[in-house]
Amino acid sequence: MYLKRGEFMVKGFIKGLISSKSNEEKKQKEEIPDELPPLAEDVSKEEQEKARLEAEEQAKEEELKEEIPEELTPIDENSVEEKPEEIDRLKEEFEDVGSKKQSTGFFSNLLNITKKQGLNKKLLEKDLYKGMQEYHSLKPSVDIKSITKKELEDDIAAKLDELKLLEKNWQKQKEFIEENKQILLADEKKIQDKIEELKLLLRKISFYKDAPVGKYFESKDGVIVKNVFELLNLLKITDESVFKHHTAENRNDFALWIKEVIGDKELAAKLNKSGSKKEIISILEDASAGKS
């Protein structure tokens, strides 16, 4: 607890009295010549006077101490001076509290304007009482709370932090989606490839599918084939005379059997367009390999 101004004045007055008395005694001692030793009677009077003065001084000090309130008890002078950093801290706390607890009202607004922009006589010379009445008659459509610039800046910083976090999450999700999109495209390509492989297998299996009993293909030289694969092997060993027998007079027995019995009309149409054994063998080999 710090001393008040009145306490400092009291202490100064007491110290002044003590100093004045000390100086007076010193002066009296200096006035006595060294070569004249004091008489016993004079010494006794001097001691009596000194004792009287000391008693008066002590009485005055006691009287002054009684007048000082208990809460103003003198303390160590070294603790009176505040540290600069402590003063700055207290000042900042006071200003911070003041900024957060801004008073609202007509005259509070006038005071704020005056502090910021200086004295405005035109503004202050108006009917201030009427202005106060009008101020309190206004009813805002929304609940407007008093807020400081620092609070707004803190809110903006908080929103930016939230947006930063959302952006980070969005970026992760975007990267995840793009990565999975590539995986999806790769899987789709694999599926398409597998579908083509399936089609090829289905085409190949048709080459090994036997015709119904009684509808086998029989060549001119008596060789019987049950499926297209066997027909391909037969054509590779058939002589030219037998081949021409089955393809003479604008007919193609091989293509007709594949169309009517095997049921592959597309392959039959390709065989009808060919005119030589070599071409028919090449068409059948491509078909058996899955080539269109």
C-alpha positions in Angstrom: 0.0 0.0 0.0 1.4 3.4 -1.1 1.6 6.5 1.1 -0.8 9.3 0.3 0.3 12.9 -0.3 -0.8 14.1 3.1 1.4 11.4 4.8 4.5 12.7 2.9 3.8 16.2 4.1 3.5 15.1 7.7 6.8 13.2 7.5 8.5 16.2 5.9 7.2 18.5 8.7 8.5 16.2 11.4 11.9 15.9 9.7 12.0 19.6 9.4 11.4 20.2 13.1 14.1 17.7 14.0 16.6 19.2 11.6 15.8 22.8 12.8 16.3 21.8 16.4 19.6 20.1 15.6 20.9 23.1 13.7 19.9 25.4 16.6 21.8 23.3 19.1 24.8 23.2 16.9 24.7 27.0 16.5 24.5 27.5 20.2 27.5 25.3 20.8 29.5 27.2 18.2 28.7 30.6 19.9 30.4 29.4 23.2 34.1 30.4 23.1 36.5 27.6 23.6 38.6 29.5 26.0 35.7 30.1 28.5 34.7 26.8 30.0 31.0 26.8 30.9 30.1 27.2 34.5 28.2 24.4 36.3 25.2 26.6 36.7 25.1 27.5 33.0 25.5 23.9 32.0 22.6 22.9 34.2 20.3 25.6 32.7 21.4 24.5 29.2 20.6 20.9 30.0 17.2 21.8 31.4 16.4 23.9 28.3 17.6 21.0 26.0 15.4 18.6 27.9 12.4 20.9 27.7 12.8 21.3 23.9 13.2 17.6 23.4 10.1 17.0 25.5 8.1 19.5 23.4 9.4 18.0 20.2 8.5 14.5 21.3 5.0 15.7 22.4 4.5 17.3 18.9 5.6 14.1 17.2 3.1 12.1 19.3 0.4 14.5 18.6 1.1 14.3 14.8 1.2 10.5 14.9 -2.2 10.4 16.5 -3.7 12.6 13.7 -2.4 10.2 11.0 -5.2 7.6 10.1 -4.3 3.9 10.7 -4.5 3.1 7.0 -1.8 5.7 6.3 0.8 4.1 8.5 4.3 5.1 7.2 6.1 2.5 5.2 9.6 2.1 3.9 10.4 5.0 1.5 12.0 2.6 -0.9 8.7 0.9 -1.6 7.0 4.2 -2.5 8.4 4.4 -6.0 6.7 2.1 -8.4 8.7 0.1 -11.0 8.2 1.4 -14.5 7.3 -2.0 -15.9 4.7 -2.4 -13.2 3.1 1.0 -14.1 3.0 0.0 -17.8 1.4 -3.3 -17.0 -1.3 -1.7 -14.8 -1.9 1.0 -17.4 -2.4 -1.6 -20.2 -4.8 -3.6 -18.0 -6.8 -0.5 -17.2 -7.0 0.5 -20.9 -7.9 -3.0 -21.9 -10.7 -3.2 -19.3 -11.9 0.3 -20.4 -12.0 -0.7 -24.1 -14.0 -3.8 -23.3 -16.5 -2.0 -21.1 -17.3 1.0 -23.2 -20.2 2.9 -21.9 -23.1 3.5 -24.3 -25.4 6.5 -24.4 -25.9 9.9 -26.0 -23.3 11.7 -24.0 -20.9 8.8 -24.1 -21.0 9.1 -27.9 -20.4 12.9 -27.7 -17.5 12.3 -25.4 -15.9 9.8 -27.7 -16.3 12.1 -30.7 -14.8 15.0 -28.7 -11.8 12.8 -27.6 -11.1 11.7 -31.1 -11.8 14.9 -33.1 -11.5 17.7 -30.6 -14.0 20.2 -29.4 -16.9 20.8 -31.8 -18.8 23.9 -30.7 -21.5 23.5 -33.3 -22.2 20.0 -32.1 -22.2 20.8 -28.4 -24.3 24.0 -28.8 -27.3 22.1 -30.0 -30.2 21.1 -27.8 -28.4 18.3 -26.0 -31.4 17.4 -23.8 -33.6 16.9 -26.9 -30.8 15.0 -28.5 -30.6 12.7 -25.5 -34.4 12.1 -25.7 -34.3 11.2 -29.4 -31.3 8.9 -28.8 -33.2 6.8 -26.2 -36.4 6.8 -28.3 -34.7 5.0 -31.1 -35.4 1.2 -31.1 -32.9 -0.7 -33.3 -34.4 -3.4 -35.4 -31.6 -5.8 -34.3 -29.8 -6.3 -31.1 -26.6 -4.2 -31.6 -24.0 -5.1 -29.0 -21.0 -2.8 -28.2 -17.9 -4.2 -29.7 -14.3 -2.9 -29.9 -12.1 -2.8 -32.9 -9.8 -5.3 -31.3 -12.6 -7.8 -30.8 -13.6 -7.4 -34.5 -10.0 -8.0 -35.5 -9.9 -11.1 -33.3 -13.1 -12.4 -34.8 -11.6 -11.9 -38.3 -8.5 -13.7 -37.4 -10.6 -16.6 -35.9 -12.6 -16.8 -39.2 -9.4 -16.9 -41.2 -8.1 -19.7 -39.0 -11.3 -21.7 -39.6 -11.1 -21.1 -43.4 -7.5 -22.2 -43.3 -8.5 -25.5 -41.6 -11.4 -26.0 -44.1 -9.1 -25.4 -47.0 -6.7 -28.0 -45.7 -9.4 -30.5 -45.4 -10.8 -29.6 -48.8 -7.4 -30.1 -50.3 -7.0 -33.5 -48.7 -10.4 -34.5 -50.0 -9.7 -33.2 -53.5 -6.4 -35.1 -53.6 -8.2 -38.2 -52.4 -10.9 -37.9 -55.0 -8.4 -37.3 -57.8 -6.3 -40.2 -56.7 -9.3 -42.5 -56.6 -10.5 -41.1 -59.9 -7.3 -42.4 -61.5 -7.8 -45.7 -59.8 -11.4 -45.7 -61.1 -10.4 -45.0 -64.6 -7.7 -47.7 -64.4 -10.3 -50.2 -63.1 -12.7 -49.2 -65.9 -10.0 -49.9 -68.5 -9.4 -53.3 -66.9 -13.1 -54.1 -67.0 -13.3 -53.1 -70.7 -10.3 -55.2 -71.5 -11.8 -58.2 -69.7 -15.0 -57.8 -71.6 -13.1 -57.9 -74.9 -11.3 -61.0 -73.7 -14.6 -62.6 -72.8 -16.0 -61.8 -76.3 -12.9 -63.4 -77.8 -13.4 -66.5 -75.7 -17.0 -66.6 -76.7 -16.0 -66.4 -80.4 -13.4 -69.0 -80.0 -15.7 -71.4 -78.2 -18.1 -71.2 -81.2 -15.3 -72.7 -83.3 -15.4 -75.8 -81.1 -19.2 -76.1 -80.8 -20.3 -79.2 -82.6 -23.2 -79.1 -85.0 -26.3 -81.1 -84.2 -26.1 -84.8 -85.2 -27.1 -85.4 -88.8 -26.0 -81.8 -89.8 -22.3 -82.4 -89.9 -20.4 -81.1 -92.9 -19.2 -83.8 -95.4 -16.7 -83.0 -98.1 -16.7 -84.4 -101.6 -14.0 -86.9 -100.7 -16.0 -88.1 -97.7 -14.4 -86.3 -94.8 -16.9 -85.3 -92.0 -16.4 -82.2 -89.8 -18.4 -81.4 -86.7 -17.3 -77.8 -86.0 -15.6 -74.7 -87.6 -12.2 -75.6 -86.2 -12.3 -79.0 -87.9 -13.4 -77.3 -91.1 -10.4 -75.0 -91.0 -8.1 -78.0 -90.6 -9.9 -79.8 -93.5 -9.4 -76.8 -95.8 -5.7 -76.8 -95.1 -5.3 -80.4 -96.5 -8.1 -80.3 -99.2 -6.9 -80.3 -102.7 -8.0 -77.6 -105.2 -10.5 -79.9 -107.1 -12.4 -80.6 -103.9 -12.4 -76.9 -102.9 -13.7 -75.8 -106.3 -16.5 -78.5 -106.1 -17.9 -76.8 -103.0 -17.5 -73.2 -104.4 -18.6 -73.7 -108.0 -21.5 -72.1 -109.8 -21.7 -69.0 -107.5 -22.2 -71.1 -104.4 -20.1 -71.6 -101.2 -21.0 -74.7 -99.2 -18.6 -73.7 -96.4 -20.3 -70.4 -95.9 -23.8 -71.9 -96.2 -23.1 -74.6 -93.5 -21.6 -72.0 -91.1 -24.7 -69.7 -91.6 -27.5 -72.4 -91.5 -26.0 -74.9 -89.0 -23.4 -73.1 -86.8 -25.5 -69.8 -86.8 -22.6 -67.3 -87.4 -24.1 -65.1 -90.1 -21.3 -62.5 -89.9 -18.5 -65.1 -90.5 -20.6 -66.6 -93.3 -20.9 -63.3 -95.1 -17.2 -62.8 -95.1 -16.6 -66.3 -96.5 -19.1 -65.5 -99.3 -17.0 -62.6 -100.5 -13.8 -64.6 -100.8 -13.0 -66.5 -104.0 -10.0 -68.6 -103.1 -9.1 -71.3 -100.6 -6.3 -69.2 -99.2 -8.6 -66.3 -98.5 -11.2 -68.5 -96.7 -8.4 -70.1 -94.6 -7.1 -66.6 -93.6 -10.7 -65.5 -92.6 -11.2 -68.5 -90.5 -7.8 -68.1 -88.8 -8.5 -64.5 -87.9 -11.9 -65.4 -86.6 -10.5 -68.2 -84.5 -7.9 -65.7 -83.0 -10.6 -63.2 -82.2 -9.8 -60.8 -85.0 -12.7 -59.0 -86.7 
